[in-house]
Amino acid sequence: MYGGGRVGLMGVVADAALGAGGEVVGVITGALEGKELAHRGLTELLVVETMHERKAAMADASDCVVMLPGGFGTFEEFFEAVTWTQLGVHTKPCGILDVNRYFDPLRAALDHAVDQRFVRAEHRALIISETDPDLLLDKLAAWEPDHLDKWLDRSER
């Protein structure tokens, strides 16, 4: 499941998954579909009205969230999913596939935010990062959301 585009890395990954016999579901807004950015060869393409509906549909249907190299939209969608995990809106593991060390500066910025006490270490730990896709998938599959209960208990603060 992904954003439903046919261009850039999104399209390449979708085509590779389809070529390997996988099922690929895309969720795209009507506005983006209208700009002819929709991937028409997917197993299923859902067209929604707003970006909020798009993100909610992807979150509802996904077992986890994985970020690959991308730009502002990628960052925004990933960090919203991480925030939803942090707040207990959902309990989905969130991972970064750090292709060619693209995310090294981002990971350093996250660590810096912990050092500066803007992000709690336990919240930083919600983001699993690996350079190897198999290892990332193994860690995401093994992730347990049970520890979120103590983070969400505001009475201790």
C-alpha positions as CSV (number, residue, x, y, z in Angstrom):
1,M,0.0,0.0,0.0
2,Y,1.4,3.4,-1.0
3,G,0.4,6.8,-2.3
4,G,-0.7,5.5,-5.7
5,G,1.7,7.5,-7.9
6,R,3.3,6.3,-11.1
7,V,6.2,8.7,-11.1
8,G,9.6,8.7,-9.2
9,L,10.6,6.1,-6.7
10,M,6.9,5.4,-5.8
11,G,6.3,4.2,-9.4
12,V,9.5,2.2,-9.6
13,V,8.8,0.3,-6.3
14,A,5.2,-0.4,-7.3
15,D,6.3,-1.7,-10.7
16,A,8.9,-3.9,-9.1
17,A,6.5,-5.3,-6.6
18,L,3.9,-6.0,-9.3
19,G,6.7,-7.6,-11.5
20,A,7.6,-9.9,-8.6
21,G,3.9,-11.1,-8.4
22,G,2.9,-8.9,-5.5
23,E,-0.3,-7.1,-4.9
24,V,0.0,-3.3,-4.8
25,V,-2.8,-1.0,-3.6
26,G,-2.5,2.8,-4.1
27,V,-4.4,5.6,-2.5
28,I,-4.4,8.9,-4.3
29,T,-6.5,12.1,-4.2
30,G,-8.7,13.1,-7.0
31,A,-6.6,16.2,-7.6
32,L,-3.4,14.1,-8.1
33,E,-5.3,11.6,-10.2
34,G,-6.5,14.5,-12.4
35,K,-2.9,15.5,-13.0
36,E,-2.4,12.1,-14.5
37,L,0.0,11.0,-11.8
38,A,-2.0,7.9,-10.8
39,H,-0.5,4.5,-11.5
40,R,-3.2,2.7,-13.6
41,G,-1.6,-0.8,-13.4
42,L,-2.0,-1.4,-9.7
43,T,-4.0,-4.3,-8.2
44,E,-6.3,-1.7,-6.7
45,L,-6.3,2.1,-6.9
46,L,-8.5,4.0,-4.4
47,V,-9.3,7.6,-5.2
48,V,-10.2,9.8,-2.2
49,E,-11.0,13.5,-1.8
50,T,-8.4,14.8,0.6
51,M,-4.8,14.1,1.7
52,H,-6.2,13.5,5.2
53,E,-8.5,10.7,3.8
54,R,-5.5,9.4,1.8
55,K,-3.3,9.1,4.9
56,A,-6.1,7.6,7.0
57,A,-6.9,5.0,4.4
58,M,-3.2,4.0,4.2
59,A,-2.8,3.9,7.9
60,D,-6.0,1.9,8.5
61,A,-5.1,-0.8,5.9
62,S,-1.3,-1.1,6.7
63,D,0.5,-3.3,9.2
64,C,3.4,-0.9,9.4
65,V,4.8,2.2,7.9
66,V,8.1,2.2,6.0
67,M,9.8,5.4,4.6
68,L,12.1,5.2,1.6
69,P,14.1,8.2,0.3
70,G,11.8,11.0,-0.7
71,G,10.9,14.6,-0.2
72,F,8.5,16.7,1.9
73,G,5.5,14.6,1.3
74,T,7.3,11.5,2.3
75,F,8.7,13.1,5.5
76,E,5.3,14.5,6.4
77,E,3.4,11.3,6.0
78,F,6.0,9.3,7.9
79,F,6.3,11.6,10.8
80,E,2.5,11.9,11.1
81,A,2.4,8.0,11.4
82,V,5.2,8.1,14.0
83,T,3.2,10.7,15.9
84,W,0.1,8.6,15.7
85,T,2.1,5.7,17.2
86,Q,3.5,8.0,19.9
87,L,0.0,9.2,20.8
88,G,-1.6,5.8,20.7
89,V,-3.8,6.6,17.7
90,H,-2.5,3.4,16.2
91,T,0.1,0.9,17.3
92,K,2.0,0.3,14.0
93,P,5.7,0.1,13.9
94,C,7.5,2.7,11.8
95,G,10.7,2.1,9.9
96,I,13.2,3.8,7.7
97,L,14.9,1.9,4.9
98,D,18.1,3.9,4.8
99,V,19.0,3.4,1.1
100,N,22.6,4.5,0.4
101,R,22.7,6.2,3.9
102,Y,20.2,8.8,2.5
103,F,18.7,9.3,6.0
104,D,22.0,9.6,8.0
105,P,21.5,13.4,8.4
106,L,17.8,12.9,9.4
107,R,18.8,10.2,12.0
108,A,21.4,12.6,13.4
109,A,18.8,15.4,13.6
110,L,16.5,13.0,15.5
111,D,19.3,12.1,17.9
112,H,20.1,15.8,18.3
113,A,16.4,16.5,19.2
114,V,16.8,13.9,22.0
115,D,20.0,15.4,23.2
116,Q,18.3,18.8,23.3
117,R,15.3,17.3,25.1
118,F,12.7,18.1,22.5
119,V,12.1,14.4,21.9
120,R,12.1,11.7,24.5
121,A,14.5,8.8,24.0
122,E,11.7,6.3,24.2
123,H,9.8,8.2,21.5
124,R,12.9,8.3,19.3
125,A,13.1,4.5,19.7
126,L,9.8,4.2,17.9
127,I,11.6,4.7,14.6
128,I,13.4,1.6,13.4
129,S,16.1,2.3,10.9
130,E,18.1,-0.2,8.8
131,T,20.0,-0.2,5.6
132,D,19.1,-3.9,4.9
133,P,15.5,-4.4,3.8
134,D,15.2,-7.9,5.2
135,L,16.6,-6.9,8.6
136,L,14.2,-3.9,8.7
137,L,11.2,-6.2,7.9
138,D,12.3,-8.7,10.6
139,K,12.6,-5.8,13.2
140,L,9.2,-4.4,12.2
141,A,7.6,-7.9,12.4
142,A,9.1,-8.4,15.9
143,W,8.1,-4.9,17.2
144,E,5.7,-5.0,20.2
145,P,3.4,-2.1,21.0
146,D,2.9,-3.2,24.6
147,H,5.4,-0.6,25.9
148,L,3.2,2.3,24.6
149,D,0.9,2.0,27.6
150,K,3.4,3.5,30.0
151,W,4.3,6.4,27.6
152,L,0.6,7.2,27.2
153,D,-0.1,7.3,31.0
154,R,-0.1,11.0,31.6
155,S,-0.7,10.6,35.3
156,E,3.0,10.0,35.9
157,R,3.9,13.4,34.6
